[in-house]
Amino acid sequence: MKTISKYKADDGSEFNTETECLKHEALCTEISAAVAALPKSPTDSKCQFANGGGYIQHTAGTFYHVREQLLRIANRLMPHKWFDESIAHQTVDASWAGRLIDEISDPLRRAWFRIMCTDKTLREWGQPYYAMHPDKGEQIETTEPTP
């Protein structure tokens, strides 16, 4: 019989070494700090926000600052020209970076999802479909998370 030691991060991720776990938790903290500038996403038991029931209007300064911070984190973890392009040009579609971010880190992927849900007028919808088809969602600005 062998004893197996694992380390569990605050988000439930498991690691074989304490160092890996601490590195992951530091990354989670960095990502959370970046996204904290955005309002919280509404949550409700009927998934209204996720199903096009309104949007969160972002300001350009805050949104693009968060976007750039997440891109810089991604580029540090996996340097790629798509990240450089997306940092240099705010109009580059978020799906470019999203394809790479999906392979890097789950916490980063979850944070980037919010960027991918934001349309050209900086309205964040509950899913990327509505960011690509904003006319299909309810044209209601959501300001407070729903209980």
N, CA, C and O atoms as a GROMACS GRO file, in nm:
protein
  588
    1MET      N    1   0.085  -0.117   0.000
    1MET     CA    2   0.000   0.000   0.000
    1MET      C    3   0.089   0.123   0.000
    1MET      O    4   0.194   0.126   0.065
    2LYS      N    5   0.045   0.227  -0.077
    2LYS     CA    6   0.117   0.352  -0.083
    2LYS      C    7   0.026   0.465  -0.038
    2LYS      O    8  -0.094   0.464  -0.064
    3THR      N    9   0.085   0.561   0.029
    3THR     CA   10   0.012   0.682   0.065
    3THR      C   11   0.028   0.780  -0.051
    3THR      O   12   0.138   0.803  -0.101
    4ILE      N   13  -0.083   0.838  -0.091
    4ILE     CA   14  -0.080   0.936  -0.199
    4ILE      C   15  -0.119   1.071  -0.141
    4ILE      O   16  -0.224   1.085  -0.078
    5SER      N   17  -0.034   1.169  -0.163
    5SER     CA   18  -0.063   1.304  -0.115
    5SER      C   19  -0.103   1.391  -0.233
    5SER      O   20  -0.038   1.390  -0.338
    6LYS      N   21  -0.209   1.465  -0.214
    6LYS     CA   22  -0.252   1.561  -0.315
    6LYS      C   23  -0.279   1.692  -0.245
    6LYS      O   24  -0.300   1.698  -0.124
    7TYR      N   25  -0.277   1.798  -0.324
    7TYR     CA   26  -0.303   1.931  -0.273
    7TYR      C   27  -0.424   1.986  -0.348
    7TYR      O   28  -0.430   1.982  -0.471
    8LYS      N   29  -0.519   2.037  -0.272
    8LYS     CA   30  -0.642   2.087  -0.332
    8LYS      C   31  -0.647   2.238  -0.318
    8LYS      O   32  -0.639   2.292  -0.208
    9ALA      N   33  -0.660   2.306  -0.433
    9ALA     CA   34  -0.668   2.452  -0.434
    9ALA      C   35  -0.806   2.497  -0.389
    9ALA      O   36  -0.899   2.417  -0.381
   10ASP      N   37  -0.818   2.625  -0.360
   10ASP     CA   38  -0.946   2.680  -0.314
   10ASP      C   39  -1.060   2.660  -0.414
   10ASP      O   40  -1.176   2.651  -0.375
   11ASP      N   41  -1.025   2.652  -0.544
   11ASP     CA   42  -1.129   2.633  -0.646
   11ASP      C   43  -1.160   2.486  -0.672
   11ASP      O   44  -1.240   2.454  -0.761
   12GLY      N   45  -1.099   2.396  -0.596
   12GLY     CA   46  -1.126   2.254  -0.609
   12GLY      C   47  -1.028   2.178  -0.698
   12GLY      O   48  -1.032   2.056  -0.703
   13SER      N   49  -0.942   2.249  -0.766
   13SER     CA   50  -0.841   2.184  -0.851
   13SER      C   51  -0.743   2.108  -0.764
   13SER      O   52  -0.708   2.152  -0.655
   14GLU      N   53  -0.699   1.993  -0.812
   14GLU     CA   54  -0.606   1.909  -0.736
   14GLU      C   55  -0.470   1.904  -0.804
   14GLU      O   56  -0.459   1.903  -0.927
   15PHE      N   57  -0.365   1.899  -0.721
   15PHE     CA   58  -0.228   1.900  -0.771
   15PHE      C   59  -0.145   1.799  -0.694
   15PHE      O   60  -0.177   1.763  -0.580
   16ASN      N   61  -0.039   1.753  -0.757
   16ASN     CA   62   0.050   1.654  -0.694
   16ASN      C   63   0.151   1.718  -0.601
   16ASN      O   64   0.203   1.652  -0.511
   17THR      N   65   0.180   1.846  -0.622
   17THR     CA   66   0.278   1.911  -0.536
   17THR      C   67   0.220   2.041  -0.478
   17THR      O   68   0.132   2.103  -0.536
   18GLU      N   69   0.273   2.077  -0.365
   18GLU     CA   70   0.231   2.200  -0.300
   18GLU      C   71   0.267   2.321  -0.388
   18GLU      O   72   0.192   2.418  -0.396
   19THR      N   73   0.382   2.314  -0.452
   19THR     CA   74   0.428   2.423  -0.538
   19THR      C   75   0.330   2.447  -0.653
   19THR      O   76   0.296   2.562  -0.681
   20GLU      N   77   0.286   2.340  -0.718
   20GLU     CA   78   0.189   2.354  -0.828
   20GLU      C   79   0.059   2.414  -0.778
   20GLU      O   80   0.000   2.499  -0.845
   21CYS      N   81   0.016   2.371  -0.662
   21CYS     CA   82  -0.109   2.420  -0.605
   21CYS      C   83  -0.098   2.570  -0.570
   21CYS      O   84  -0.189   2.647  -0.601
   22LEU      N   85   0.011   2.608  -0.508
   22LEU     CA   86   0.031   2.748  -0.472
   22LEU      C   87   0.041   2.836  -0.597
   22LEU      O   88  -0.010   2.948  -0.599
   23LYS      N   89   0.105   2.785  -0.701
   23LYS     CA   90   0.117   2.859  -0.827
   23LYS      C   91  -0.022   2.879  -0.888
   23LYS      O   92  -0.054   2.988  -0.938
   24HIS      N   93  -0.104   2.776  -0.884
   24HIS     CA   94  -0.241   2.785  -0.936
   24HIS      C   95  -0.324   2.886  -0.857
   24HIS      O   96  -0.397   2.967  -0.914
   25GLU      N   97  -0.313   2.881  -0.726
   25GLU     CA   98  -0.390   2.975  -0.643
   25GLU      C   99  -0.345   3.118  -0.665
   25GLU      O  100  -0.428   3.210  -0.662
   26ALA      N  101  -0.217   3.140  -0.687
   26ALA     CA  102  -0.168   3.275  -0.717
   26ALA      C  103  -0.224   3.324  -0.850
   26ALA      O  104  -0.260   3.440  -0.864
   27LEU      N  105  -0.232   3.233  -0.948
   27LEU     CA  106  -0.291   3.268  -1.078
   27LEU      C  107  -0.439   3.302  -1.062
   27LEU      O  108  -0.487   3.400  -1.119
   28CYS      N  109  -0.511   3.222  -0.984
   28CYS     CA  110  -0.653   3.249  -0.959
   28CYS      C  111  -0.672   3.386  -0.894
   28CYS      O  112  -0.764   3.460  -0.930
   29THR      N  113  -0.588   3.420  -0.801
   29THR     CA  114  -0.595   3.549  -0.733
   29THR      C  115  -0.568   3.663  -0.832
   29THR      O  116  -0.638   3.765  -0.829
   30GLU      N  117  -0.470   3.646  -0.918
   30GLU     CA  118  -0.437   3.748  -1.018
   30GLU      C  119  -0.553   3.768  -1.116
   30GLU      O  120  -0.587   3.881  -1.150
   31ILE      N  121  -0.613   3.660  -1.160
   31ILE     CA  122  -0.726   3.667  -1.253
   31ILE      C  123  -0.846   3.733  -1.185
   31ILE      O  124  -0.911   3.819  -1.243
   32SER      N  125  -0.874   3.692  -1.063
   32SER     CA  126  -0.986   3.750  -0.989
   32SER      C  127  -0.968   3.900  -0.969
   32SER      O  128  -1.064   3.976  -0.979
   33ALA      N  129  -0.846   3.941  -0.941
   33ALA     CA  130  -0.819   4.084  -0.922
   33ALA      C  131  -0.844   4.162  -1.051
   33ALA      O  132  -0.895   4.273  -1.048
   34ALA      N  133  -0.808   4.103  -1.164
   34ALA     CA  134  -0.831   4.169  -1.292
   34ALA      C  135  -0.979   4.183  -1.322
   34ALA      O  136  -1.025   4.290  -1.362
   35VAL      N  137  -1.054   4.077  -1.302
   35VAL     CA  138  -1.197   4.075  -1.335
   35VAL      C  139  -1.280   4.152  -1.233
   35VAL      O  140  -1.394   4.190  -1.262
   36ALA      N  141  -1.226   4.176  -1.115
   36ALA     CA  142  -1.301   4.246  -1.010
   36ALA      C  143  -1.344   4.386  -1.052
   36ALA      O  144  -1.436   4.443  -0.993
   37ALA      N  145  -1.279   4.443  -1.152
   37ALA     CA  146  -1.315   4.576  -1.199
   37ALA      C  147  -1.450   4.576  -1.273
   37ALA      O  148  -1.514   4.680  -1.285
   38LEU      N  149  -1.492   4.458  -1.321
   38LEU     CA  150  -1.621   4.448  -1.390
   38LEU      C  151  -1.732   4.422  -1.287
   38LEU      O  152  -1.706   4.362  -1.183
   39PRO      N  153  -1.853   4.466  -1.316
   39PRO     CA  154  -1.964   4.433  -1.226
   39PRO      C  155  -1.986   4.282  -1.226
   39PRO      O  156  -1.954   4.214  -1.323
   40LYS      N  157  -2.040   4.230  -1.117
   40LYS     CA  158  -2.068   4.087  -1.110
   40LYS      C  159  -2.176   4.051  -1.211
   40LYS      O  160  -2.265   4.130  -1.239
   41SER      N  161  -2.165   3.929  -1.264
   41SER     CA  162  -2.267   3.880  -1.356
   41SER      C  163  -2.393   3.844  -1.279
   41SER      O  164  -2.385   3.788  -1.169
   42PRO      N  165  -2.508   3.874  -1.336
   42PRO     CA  166  -2.633   3.835  -1.270
   42PRO      C  167  -2.647   3.683  -1.265
   42PRO      O  168  -2.609   3.613  -1.359
   43THR      N  169  -2.701   3.635  -1.156
   43THR     CA  170  -2.732   3.492  -1.145
   43THR      C  171  -2.875   3.479  -1.099
   43THR      O  172  -2.921   3.552  -1.012
   44ASP      N  173  -2.944   3.385  -1.158
   44ASP     CA  174  -3.080   3.359  -1.114
   44ASP      C  175  -3.113   3.214  -1.146
   44ASP      O  176  -3.052   3.154  -1.234
   45SER      N  177  -3.208   3.158  -1.075
   45SER     CA  178  -3.240   3.017  -1.088
   45SER      C  179  -3.299   2.982  -1.224
   45SER      O  180  -3.296   2.866  -1.265
   46LYS      N  181  -3.353   3.079  -1.295
   46LYS     CA  182  -3.414   3.052  -1.426
   46LYS      C  183  -3.320   3.084  -1.542
   46LYS      O  184  -3.360   3.074  -1.658
   47CYS      N  185  -3.196   3.123  -1.513
   47CYS     CA  186  -3.094   3.151  -1.615
   47CYS      C  187  -3.137   3.257  -1.714
   47CYS      O  188  -3.105   3.247  -1.833
   48GLN      N  189  -3.210   3.357  -1.669
   48GLN     CA  190  -3.259   3.461  -1.760
   48GLN      C  191  -3.143   3.534  -1.828
   48GLN      O  192  -3.146   3.555  -1.949
   49PHE      N  193  -3.044   3.574  -1.751
   49PHE     CA  194  -2.931   3.648  -1.810
   49PHE      C  195  -2.859   3.561  -1.913
   49PHE      O  196  -2.826   3.608  -2.022
   50ALA      N  197  -2.834   3.436  -1.879
   50ALA     CA  198  -2.765   3.344  -1.970
   50ALA      C  199  -2.843   3.322  -2.099
   50ALA      O  200  -2.785   3.287  -2.202
   51ASN      N  201  -2.974   3.341  -2.094
   51ASN     CA  202  -3.058   3.317  -2.210
   51ASN      C  203  -3.106   3.445  -2.278
   51ASN      O  204  -3.215   3.449  -2.335
   52GLY      N  205  -3.026   3.548  -2.270
   52GLY     CA  206  -3.056   3.671  -2.343
   52GLY      C  207  -3.147   3.768  -2.273
   52GLY      O  208  -3.202   3.858  -2.336
   53GLY      N  209  -3.165   3.752  -2.142
   53GLY     CA  210  -3.254   3.840  -2.067
   53GLY      C  211  -3.188   3.967  -2.022
   53GLY      O  212  -3.192   4.000  -1.904
   54GLY      N  213  -3.126   4.040  -2.113
   54GLY     CA  214  -3.063   4.166  -2.080
   54GLY      C  215  -2.912   4.159  -2.089
   54GLY      O  216  -2.854   4.055  -2.120
   55TYR      N  217  -2.849   4.272  -2.061
   55TYR     CA  218  -2.705   4.284  -2.074
   55TYR      C  219  -2.650   4.376  -1.965
   55TYR      O  220  -2.724   4.448  -1.899
   56ILE      N  221  -2.518   4.371  -1.948
   56ILE     CA  222  -2.447   4.463  -1.859
   56ILE      C  223  -2.370   4.559  -1.950
   56ILE      O  224  -2.292   4.515  -2.034
   57GLN      N  225  -2.392   4.687  -1.933
   57GLN     CA  226  -2.319   4.786  -2.014
   57GLN      C  227  -2.187   4.820  -1.946
   57GLN      O  228  -2.184   4.864  -1.831
   58HIS      N  229  -2.078   4.798  -2.018
   58HIS     CA  230  -1.945   4.830  -1.966
   58HIS      C  231  -1.897   4.964  -2.021
   58HIS      O  232  -1.942   5.008  -2.127
   59THR      N  233  -1.806   5.027  -1.949
   59THR     CA  234  -1.740   5.146  -2.000
   59THR      C  235  -1.613   5.101  -2.073
   59THR      O  236  -1.552   5.000  -2.036
   60ALA      N  237  -1.574   5.175  -2.174
   60ALA     CA  238  -1.459   5.136  -2.256
   60ALA      C  239  -1.331   5.125  -2.172
   60ALA      O  240  -1.257   5.028  -2.185
   61GLY      N  241  -1.307   5.223  -2.087
   61GLY     CA  242  -1.184   5.222  -2.009
   61GLY      C  243  -1.170   5.098  -1.922
   61GLY      O  244  -1.065   5.033  -1.922
   62THR      N  245  -1.275   5.065  -1.850
   62THR     CA  246  -1.271   4.949  -1.760
   62THR      C  247  -1.264   4.819  -1.840
   62THR      O  248  -1.182   4.732  -1.812
   63PHE      N  249  -1.351   4.806  -1.938
   63PHE     CA  250  -1.356   4.681  -2.015
   63PHE      C  251  -1.223   4.652  -2.082
   63PHE      O  252  -1.170   4.541  -2.070
   64TYR      N  253  -1.168   4.750  -2.153
   64TYR     CA  254  -1.044   4.725  -2.227
   64TYR      C  255  -0.925   4.706  -2.134
   64TYR      O  256  -0.828   4.639  -2.169
   65HIS      N  257  -0.930   4.765  -2.016
   65HIS     CA  258  -0.824   4.743  -1.918
   65HIS      C  259  -0.828   4.597  -1.869
   65HIS      O  260  -0.724   4.531  -1.862
   66VAL      N  261  -0.946   4.548  -1.836
   66VAL     CA  262  -0.960   4.408  -1.790
   66VAL      C  263  -0.918   4.314  -1.903
   66VAL      O  264  -0.844   4.218  -1.880
   67ARG      N  265  -0.965   4.342  -2.024
   67ARG     CA  266  -0.932   4.259  -2.141
   67ARG      C  267  -0.780   4.251  -2.158
   67ARG      O  268  -0.726   4.142  -2.177
   68GLU      N  269  -0.714   4.365  -2.151
   68GLU     CA  270  -0.569   4.366  -2.169
   68GLU      C  271  -0.497   4.291  -2.056
   68GLU      O  272  -0.401   4.219  -2.082
   69GLN      N  273  -0.544   4.307  -1.933
   69GLN     CA  274  -0.480   4.235  -1.821
   69GLN      C  275  -0.490   4.084  -1.843
   69GLN      O  276  -0.392   4.012  -1.822
   70LEU      N  277  -0.607   4.036  -1.885
   70LEU     CA  278  -0.625   3.892  -1.908
   70LEU      C  279  -0.537   3.845  -2.024
   70LEU      O  280  -0.480   3.736  -2.018
   71LEU      N  281  -0.527   3.925  -2.129
   71LEU     CA  282  -0.441   3.890  -2.243
   71LEU      C  283  -0.294   3.884  -2.201
   71LEU      O  284  -0.220   3.797  -2.246
   72ARG      N  285  -0.253   3.975  -2.116
   72ARG     CA  286  -0.113   3.975  -2.070
   72ARG      C  287  -0.084   3.851  -1.983
   72ARG      O  288   0.024   3.793  -1.991
   73ILE      N  289  -0.180   3.814  -1.902
   73ILE     CA  290  -0.165   3.690  -1.823
   73ILE      C  291  -0.151   3.571  -1.916
   73ILE      O  292  -0.062   3.488  -1.900
   74ALA      N  293  -0.240   3.563  -2.014
   74ALA     CA  294  -0.236   3.452  -2.110
   74ALA      C  295  -0.104   3.449  -2.186
   74ALA      O  296  -0.046   3.343  -2.206
   75ASN      N  297  -0.058   3.565  -2.229
   75ASN     CA  298   0.066   3.573  -2.306
   75ASN      C  299   0.187   3.534  -2.222
   75ASN      O  300   0.284   3.480  -2.274
   76ARG      N  301   0.180   3.562  -2.094
   76ARG     CA  302   0.288   3.521  -2.004
   76ARG      C  303   0.290   3.369  -1.989
   76ARG      O  304   0.397   3.307  -1.984
   77LEU      N  305   0.172   3.309  -1.981
   77LEU     CA  306   0.162   3.165  -1.962
   77LEU      C  307   0.192   3.086  -2.089
   77LEU      O  308   0.249   2.977  -2.085
   78MET      N  309   0.153   3.144  -2.204
   78MET     CA  310   0.176   3.078  -2.332
   78MET      C  311   0.195   3.186  -2.439
   78MET      O  312   0.099   3.223  -2.507
   79PRO      N  313   0.315   3.237  -2.455
   79PRO     CA  314   0.338   3.345  -2.550
   79PRO      C  315   0.289   3.308  -2.691
   79PRO      O  316   0.318   3.199  -2.742
   80HIS      N  317   0.215   3.400  -2.752
   80HIS     CA  318   0.162   3.375  -2.886
   80HIS      C  319   0.133   3.508  -2.954
   80HIS      O  320   0.093   3.605  -2.890
   81LYS      N  321   0.154   3.512  -3.085
   81LYS     CA  322   0.132   3.635  -3.161
   81LYS      C  323  -0.014   3.680  -3.158
   81LYS      O  324  -0.040   3.800  -3.171
   82TRP      N  325  -0.109   3.588  -3.140
   82TRP     CA  326  -0.250   3.628  -3.134
   82TRP      C  327  -0.276   3.714  -3.011
   82TRP      O  328  -0.356   3.808  -3.016
   83PHE      N  329  -0.208   3.683  -2.901
   83PHE     CA  330  -0.223   3.766  -2.782
   83PHE      C  331  -0.164   3.905  -2.808
   83PHE      O  332  -0.223   4.007  -2.772
   84ASP      N  333  -0.046   3.908  -2.870
   84ASP     CA  334   0.017   4.037  -2.903
   84ASP      C  335  -0.075   4.120  -2.992
   84ASP      O  336  -0.093   4.240  -2.968
   85GLU      N  337  -0.133   4.057  -3.094
   85GLU     CA  338  -0.225   4.126  -3.185
   85GLU      C  339  -0.347   4.180  -3.110
   85GLU      O  340  -0.390   4.293  -3.133
   86SER      N  341  -0.401   4.097  -3.022
   86SER     CA  342  -0.522   4.136  -2.947
   86SER      C  343  -0.493   4.249  -2.849
   86SER      O  344  -0.581   4.331  -2.823
   87ILE      N  345  -0.372   4.253  -2.795
   87ILE     CA  346  -0.334   4.362  -2.706
   87ILE      C  347  -0.316   4.490  -2.788
   87ILE      O  348  -0.358   4.598  -2.746
   88ALA      N  349  -0.253   4.478  -2.903
   88ALA     CA  350  -0.224   4.595  -2.987
   88ALA      C  351  -0.350   4.654  -3.052
   88ALA      O  352  -0.358   4.774  -3.075
   89HIS      N  353  -0.447   4.568  -3.081
   89HIS     CA  354  -0.567   4.612  -3.154
   89HIS      C  355  -0.692   4.563  -3.082
   89HIS      O  356  -0.722   4.444  -3.083
   90GLN      N  357  -0.763   4.654  -3.019
   90GLN     CA  358  -0.882   4.619  -2.941
   90GLN      C  359  -0.994   4.560  -3.026
   90GLN      O  360  -1.086   4.498  -2.972
   91THR      N  361  -0.988   4.578  -3.156
   91THR     CA  362  -1.096   4.529  -3.242
   91THR      C  363  -1.078   4.383  -3.283
   91THR      O  364  -1.167   4.327  -3.348
   92VAL      N  365  -0.966   4.320  -3.248
   92VAL     CA  366  -0.947   4.178  -3.281
   92VAL      C  367  -1.052   4.098  -3.206
   92VAL      O  368  -1.071   4.114  -3.085
   93ASP      N  369  -1.121   4.010  -3.278
   93ASP     CA  370  -1.228   3.929  -3.218
   93ASP      C  371  -1.174   3.847  -3.101
   93ASP      O  372  -1.067   3.786  -3.110
   94ALA      N  373  -1.248   3.844  -2.994
   94ALA     CA  374  -1.207   3.774  -2.871
   94ALA      C  375  -1.192   3.624  -2.892
   94ALA      O  376  -1.124   3.558  -2.813
   95SER      N  377  -1.255   3.569  -2.994
   95SER     CA  378  -1.246   3.425  -3.017
   95SER      C  379  -1.105   3.381  -3.055
   95SER      O  380  -1.067   3.267  -3.029
   96TRP      N  381  -1.026   3.471  -3.116
   96TRP     CA  382  -0.888   3.436  -3.149
   96TRP      C  383  -0.813   3.396  -3.024
   96TRP      O  384  -0.757   3.286  -3.015
   97ALA      N  385  -0.812   3.486  -2.928
   97ALA     CA  386  -0.743   3.457  -2.802
   97ALA      C  387  -0.813   3.344  -2.727
   97ALA      O  388  -0.749   3.262  -2.662
   98GLY      N  389  -0.946   3.340  -2.738
   98GLY     CA  390  -1.022   3.237  -2.668
   98GLY      C  391  -0.982   3.096  -2.706
   98GLY      O  392  -0.982   3.007  -2.621
   99ARG      N  393  -0.949   3.075  -2.833
   99ARG     CA  394  -0.908   2.942  -2.877
   99ARG      C  395  -0.782   2.897  -2.804
   99ARG      O  396  -0.769   2.779  -2.769
  100LEU      N  397  -0.691   2.989  -2.780
  100LEU     CA  398  -0.568   2.956  -2.709
  100LEU      C  399  -0.590   2.948  -2.559
  100LEU      O  400  -0.538   2.858  -2.493
  101ILE      N  401  -0.666   3.040  -2.507
  101ILE     CA  402  -0.692   3.045  -2.362
  101ILE      C  403  -0.759   2.917  -2.315
  101ILE      O  404  -0.735   2.872  -2.203
  102ASP      N  405  -0.844   2.858  -2.398
  102ASP     CA  406  -0.907   2.730  -2.363
  102ASP      C  407  -0.806   2.623  -2.327
  102ASP      O  408  -0.835   2.533  -2.249
  103GLU      N  409  -0.686   2.632  -2.385
  103GLU     CA  410  -0.582   2.531  -2.363
  103GLU      C  411  -0.489   2.565  -2.246
  103GLU      O  412  -0.410   2.481  -2.204
  104ILE      N  413  -0.499   2.686  -2.193
  104ILE     CA  414  -0.402   2.731  -2.093
  104ILE      C  415  -0.446   2.702  -1.950
  104ILE      O  416  -0.374   2.636  -1.875
  105SER      N  417  -0.564   2.753  -1.914
  105SER     CA  418  -0.602   2.751  -1.773
  105SER      C  419  -0.753   2.765  -1.761
  105SER      O  420  -0.814   2.851  -1.825
  106ASP      N  421  -0.813   2.681  -1.678
  106ASP     CA  422  -0.958   2.688  -1.659
  106ASP      C  423  -1.001   2.820  -1.595
  106ASP      O  424  -1.099   2.879  -1.640
  107PRO      N  425  -0.934   2.869  -1.491
  107PRO     CA  426  -0.974   2.999  -1.435
  107PRO      C  427  -0.963   3.113  -1.536
  107PRO      O  428  -1.047   3.203  -1.537
  108LEU      N  429  -0.862   3.109  -1.620
  108LEU     CA  430  -0.847   3.212  -1.722
  108LEU      C  431  -0.956   3.197  -1.828
  108LEU      O  432  -1.009   3.296  -1.877
  109ARG      N  433  -0.988   3.074  -1.864
  109ARG     CA  434  -1.095   3.048  -1.961
  109ARG      C  435  -1.228   3.103  -1.910
  109ARG      O  436  -1.302   3.165  -1.986
  110ARG      N  437  -1.257   3.081  -1.783
  110ARG     CA  438  -1.384   3.132  -1.726
  110ARG      C  439  -1.387   3.284  -1.726
  110ARG      O  440  -1.491   3.343  -1.753
  111ALA      N  441  -1.275   3.347  -1.698
  111ALA     CA  442  -1.269   3.494  -1.699
  111ALA      C  443  -1.283   3.547  -1.842
  111ALA      O  444  -1.353   3.645  -1.866
  112TRP      N  445  -1.216   3.483  -1.936
  112TRP     CA  446  -1.219   3.528  -2.075
  112TRP      C  447  -1.358   3.510  -2.136
  112TRP      O  448  -1.395   3.581  -2.229
  113PHE      N  449  -1.434   3.416  -2.084
  113PHE     CA  450  -1.571   3.394  -2.132
  113PHE      C  451  -1.651   3.524  -2.126
  113PHE      O  452  -1.729   3.554  -2.216
  114ARG      N  453  -1.632   3.601  -2.021
  114ARG     CA  454  -1.703   3.729  -2.007
  114ARG      C  455  -1.663   3.825  -2.119
  114ARG      O  456  -1.747   3.901  -2.168
  115ILE      N  457  -1.538   3.823  -2.159
  115ILE     CA  458  -1.493   3.909  -2.268
  115ILE      C  459  -1.559   3.862  -2.398
  115ILE      O  460  -1.602   3.945  -2.479
  116MET      N  461  -1.567   3.732  -2.419
  116MET     CA  462  -1.628   3.678  -2.540
  116MET      C  463  -1.779   3.703  -2.545
  116MET      O  464  -1.839   3.698  -2.652
  117CYS      N  465  -1.840   3.729  -2.431
  117CYS     CA  466  -1.984   3.756  -2.424
  117CYS      C  467  -2.016   3.904  -2.444
  117CYS      O  468  -2.132   3.944  -2.432
  118THR      N  469  -1.916   3.984  -2.474
  118THR     CA  470  -1.935   4.129  -2.486
  118THR      C  471  -1.936   4.171  -2.632
  118THR      O  472  -1.845   4.137  -2.709
  119ASP      N  473  -2.039   4.245  -2.670
  119ASP     CA  474  -2.053   4.286  -2.811
  119ASP      C  475  -1.972   4.412  -2.842
  119ASP      O  476  -1.902   4.464  -2.755
  120LYS      N  477  -1.983   4.459  -2.965
  120LYS     CA  478  -1.903   4.574  -3.011
  120LYS      C  479  -1.938   4.704  -2.940
  120LYS      O  480  -1.858   4.797  -2.940
  121THR      N  481  -2.058   4.712  -2.880
  121THR     CA  482  -2.096   4.832  -2.806
  121THR      C  483  -2.072   4.815  -2.656
  121THR      O  484  -2.123   4.891  -2.574
  122LEU      N  485  -1.993   4.713  -2.621
  122LEU     CA  486  -1.950   4.682  -2.484
  122LEU      C  487  -2.066   4.641  -2.393
  122LEU      O  488  -2.066   4.669  -2.273
  123ARG      N  489  -2.163   4.574  -2.452
  123ARG     CA  490  -2.271   4.515  -2.372
  123ARG      C  491  -2.237   4.369  -2.350
  123ARG      O  492  -2.221   4.292  -2.445
  124GLU      N  493  -2.227   4.330  -2.224
  124GLU     CA  494  -2.198   4.191  -2.191
  124GLU      C  495  -2.329   4.114  -2.179
  124GLU      O  496  -2.417   4.151  -2.101
  125TRP      N  497  -2.339   4.009  -2.256
  125TRP     CA  498  -2.456   3.922  -2.256
  125TRP      C  499  -2.423   3.795  -2.179
  125TRP      O  500  -2.309   3.776  -2.138
  126GLY      N  501  -2.520   3.709  -2.160
  126GLY     CA  502  -2.500   3.587  -2.083
  126GLY      C  503  -2.429   3.476  -2.157
  126GLY      O  504  -2.388   3.377  -2.097
  127GLN      N  505  -2.414   3.491  -2.289
  127GLN     CA  506  -2.342   3.393  -2.368
  127GLN      C  507  -2.295   3.458  -2.498
  127GLN      O  508  -2.353   3.558  -2.542
  128PRO      N  509  -2.189   3.402  -2.561
  128PRO     CA  510  -2.134   3.463  -2.682
  128PRO      C  511  -2.234   3.477  -2.797
  128PRO      O  512  -2.221   3.569  -2.878
  129TYR      N  513  -2.333   3.391  -2.805
  129TYR     CA  514  -2.433   3.400  -2.911
  129TYR      C  515  -2.494   3.540  -2.915
  129TYR      O  516  -2.508   3.598  -3.023
  130TYR      N  517  -2.530   3.593  -2.800
  130TYR     CA  518  -2.594   3.725  -2.795
  130TYR      C  519  -2.495   3.838  -2.824
  130TYR      O  520  -2.535   3.945  -2.869
  131ALA      N  521  -2.367   3.815  -2.797
  131ALA     CA  522  -2.266   3.915  -2.834
  131ALA      C  523  -2.255   3.923  -2.986
  131ALA      O  524  -2.231   4.031  -3.042
  132MET      N  525  -2.272   3.810  -3.054
  132MET     CA  526  -2.269   3.808  -3.200
  132MET      C  527  -2.403   3.848  -3.262
  132MET      O  528  -2.408   3.895  -3.375
  133HIS      N  529  -2.512   3.828  -3.186
  133HIS     CA  530  -2.647   3.858  -3.234
  133HIS      C  531  -2.722   3.939  -3.126
  133HIS      O  532  -2.821   3.890  -3.072
  134PRO      N  533  -2.675   4.060  -3.096
  134PRO     CA  534  -2.735   4.136  -2.986
  134PRO      C  535  -2.883   4.168  -3.007
  134PRO      O  536  -2.956   4.192  -2.910
  135ASP      N  537  -2.927   4.169  -3.130
  135ASP     CA  538  -3.068   4.197  -3.158
  135ASP      C  539  -3.160   4.084  -3.113
  135ASP      O  540  -3.281   4.103  -3.104
  136LYS      N  541  -3.104   3.967  -3.083
  136LYS     CA  542  -3.182   3.851  -3.039
  136LYS      C  543  -3.207   3.853  -2.887
  136LYS      O  544  -3.295   3.782  -2.838
  137GLY      N  545  -3.133   3.933  -2.815
  137GLY     CA  546  -3.150   3.943  -2.669
  137GLY      C  547  -3.246   4.054  -2.631
  137GLY      O  548  -3.276   4.142  -2.712
  138GLU      N  549  -3.294   4.048  -2.506
  138GLU     CA  550  -3.381   4.155  -2.456
  138GLU      C  551  -3.297   4.281  -2.438
  138GLU      O  552  -3.188   4.276  -2.379
  139GLN      N  553  -3.346   4.391  -2.487
  139GLN     CA  554  -3.272   4.517  -2.483
  139GLN      C  555  -3.295   4.587  -2.349
  139GLN      O  556  -3.350   4.697  -2.343
  140ILE      N  557  -3.251   4.519  -2.243
  140ILE     CA  558  -3.268   4.568  -2.106
  140ILE      C  559  -3.131   4.570  -2.040
  140ILE      O  560  -3.062   4.469  -2.039
  141GLU      N  561  -3.092   4.685  -1.986
  141GLU     CA  562  -2.966   4.692  -1.914
  141GLU      C  563  -2.983   4.636  -1.774
  141GLU      O  564  -3.070   4.680  -1.699
  142THR      N  565  -2.900   4.542  -1.740
  142THR     CA  566  -2.901   4.481  -1.608
  142THR      C  567  -2.793   4.547  -1.525
  142THR      O  568  -2.677   4.551  -1.566
  143THR      N  569  -2.829   4.598  -1.409
  143THR     CA  570  -2.730   4.667  -1.326
  143THR      C  571  -2.698   4.596  -1.197
  143THR      O  572  -2.590   4.616  -1.141
  144GLU      N  573  -2.786   4.515  -1.150
  144GLU     CA  574  -2.765   4.445  -1.022
  144GLU      C  575  -2.774   4.294  -1.042
  144GLU      O  576  -2.861   4.247  -1.115
  145PRO      N  577  -2.684   4.218  -0.977
  145PRO     CA  578  -2.700   4.074  -0.982
  145PRO      C  579  -2.836   4.033  -0.925
  145PRO      O  580  -2.879   4.085  -0.822
  146THR      N  581  -2.902   3.942  -0.993
  146THR     CA  582  -3.032   3.893  -0.949
  146THR      C  583  -3.014   3.788  -0.841
  146THR      O  584  -2.926   3.703  -0.855
  147PRO      N  585  -3.094   3.791  -0.732
  147PRO     CA  586  -3.077   3.690  -0.626
  147PRO      C  587  -3.112   3.551  -0.674
  147PRO      O  588  -3.104   3.455  -0.597
   0.00000   0.00000   0.00000
